[in-house]
């Protein structure tokens, strides 16, 4: 069995998937990209005293205590 036959949707040149499967894969990729964009936007928006909190909420507790 060749790997090209059982590849991810859209990559197989010798057995094109159905339009529904291709659309579903495209929608999934789009949703994933949107989630990534939302995560990066949330990270950029979360600021403490004007400084950007980059990794999660690491500095959040200290900043709130110092206030």
LINFENWO-V289513 format. One record per pair of residues at least 12 apart in sequence whose ideal C-beta (glycine too) atoms are under 10 Angstrom apart, sorted by sequence separation. I is the first residue (numbers start at 0). GAP is how many residues later the second one is. D is the distance in Angstrom with one decimal. If there is no record, write none. Layout:
i=I gap=GAP d=D
i=I gap=GAP d=D
This chain:
i=1 gap=12 d=8.8
i=8 gap=12 d=5.5
i=9 gap=12 d=5.9
i=42 gap=12 d=8.4
i=47 gap=12 d=6.3
i=50 gap=12 d=8.1
i=8 gap=13 d=6.1
i=42 gap=13 d=8.5
i=8 gap=14 d=9.9
i=45 gap=14 d=8.3
i=47 gap=14 d=9.0
i=48 gap=14 d=6.2
i=8 gap=15 d=7.9
i=9 gap=15 d=6.2
i=47 gap=15 d=4.2
i=8 gap=16 d=4.1
i=9 gap=16 d=8.2
i=46 gap=16 d=9.9
i=47 gap=16 d=8.0
i=7 gap=17 d=7.6
i=8 gap=17 d=8.8
i=48 gap=17 d=8.8
i=47 gap=18 d=9.7
i=48 gap=18 d=8.2
i=8 gap=19 d=9.3
i=9 gap=19 d=9.6
i=47 gap=19 d=9.2
i=8 gap=20 d=9.8
